[in-house]
Amino acid sequence: MLTERQELILKTIINNFTQTHDPVGSKTVMNQLPIKVSSATIRNEMALLEDKGLIEKTHLSSGRLPSTEGYRYYLDNLVEPLRLPASVYDRIMLQFSQPFHQVNEIVQEAVKILSNLTNYTAFAEGPESNSLTIIGFRIVPLVNRQVMAILVTSDGNVHSQVYRLPYNIGGDEVEKAVRMLNDELVGKTLNEINPSSLSQDLSEKFGLHHITELIELVEDVVKEATSEQMYVDGQLNLLNNSSLSDASSLKSLYELLGHEDLVSNLMTNVMNSSDSHSPIRVSLGSELSNDLLKDYSLLTAEYSVGSYGKGIIALLGPNNMPYSQVIGLLEYFRNELAKKLLEYYGRFK
């Protein structure tokens, strides 16, 4: 552990570097410290912090900047979430006040708000859906033998898949299958249904072996309803904070966001890897499992919607982001998102 004075100096260096992105000298630290300390003492303390690997000296100046270890110490011991300006609260409330018709609209709007407020890349996973009940299933004819399977769950969400029917399946058979499927599915919760075995179970139960293609369509729409939904906004912001210079690396970095499983695993790993009891977890770039993210930090926060489950929101931004502000934002935002979702779910009681 550091002495109280060393902690004040480290905190001052980090706060200053966050604002200016320039190395911080002893004179700047002396002017900003809340205690009276001579410049010689500050230089000595900064040398000790450098020996401990918490700050680094650049070859361009005598100033220092925080190291990864310095940021880690700061995040674990010193960071204090800041209260946001009233204008930020008002902006969040205004954007959340619009009418929403589905849960995914609320969560998608949430990542849009976060991205716009921070100029970072925002992610969210919607609340777990396994306890939701299926309240309706339909197959709607389109054109050229195309049909749309529509599954409606108790939270008002509509899940659909489009499929082209084989010529050996007629309209009467489709109607018969829909009646049987409604009898089988409606009233069950999503966690009572195993999408991977649904096709075989229904074929055996109803003897519908000759229209297995249709049942496989149902299997697909159930899989879509039970899968974790990932929402992303501000993808291009990721490129603004990268030190990568070659086109292939930048392309790989951007494509990373298209792999929902990878992003979901990153978020989950951050939530599970920290011993901190703070609702906001932070992983620095060197702690993430992908070298493309070495210049970034991932902040994640869990939000709870009571019996409707839990979800995760996250921000991916530069290592030198203003952590106090961003952590304060996420702490407030996760609660507002939960309130909005509970308000939405309340319509269906």
Steps between C-alpha positions, in 0.01 A plus 500: 500500500600859444522778755220754504724757330604256228136417436418870468783548251397195294139613499605851393712364214217279377237774521726744317603250232134410443421862421808598298639168368843657557775376737470664841796678660581558868415871478150420372452247779618755761250760376209253505567306820252578780791503749814717522806304381831621359591424140805301616280275715260449211788403270619248756152354542454481123829313474372250758173460309705436186708239684177327603391492134196724557612788276728516198739758361479578132807565287348828377484690828565482871130448564342174610194311392309218673595141424253214482597410857440862603153497350428166668603637842291810440193299399532261793574755769452864406231558239189683618191505276398856419147632501398596148392849394124553512495540121619139459225366727244706310626367168476138615148552636389672178624220275349235726163680508403404144245219451650152461317199362753223564778426748761500224405859412576610856836321518600621152417857601706451815819419308433791266471739796818367660697523178381854428578619853854359506609472135600142583367167377205377707372145540207343678347161550128500564357343816485121508194372319469140622218575744284664232189319379401437138158659447455453127635331189399564139620428150415776252515439123702751300580459127660228285427232764681702763357502852588682819493318833411741782546423869368744762625489860344634818720810500344613173803412290440361153747251353482398136667294229433491125508168313412368154265201515574190291239429229386183678356698793150643449307768680279252686804324640645831614178592683487159666863532609440850641207376712709215635797723566285750687365221717857388568676835547257762632509531877847353537798701614801524272713302745256210468578466130816347359538651152757243388262207556173677419484375142537135599264529798219657297544264206472198729211640705281609210624273223599798285807339349406615149518869595818496707618805304213700648576381852866589450382854425325501838821370655690795353256761628505343851881506493488867409260571787714316758837632387672787678450819301807720457458868418782727381530869418790732420711242315700765316596661830724200558724606213540853633694379803729244340876519454476237227620644172479221240172444320480127571524548878241776493271278295546212744426734790176616340398147401547392861179683584311280255575187703231514766630191680848654539360827632262318734785287634714809558220665698430188704869444572537855631198452728632168631872573525493787749488454876360849534155543653448813291209479254737633231785273391796625297751302295793685343621411152790287619254300713270423207548181302541665161813692391287721275355656816830593664421873476156466658322441826173311535258614770206273575200532729226253580141619524215309661137493388372294792331175398555585134872435533824690472693661217835666442595840360856588403720772358820449303719810496864612521720400793534865597126566524368713790409204720331701775251649256440182304455283810260758642307494172476119492391479865214739433416361159465135600237598756308716252502220241366255758224746599398549138485125436298437817262774392465330162446152649236647732269544200463124464396419856 
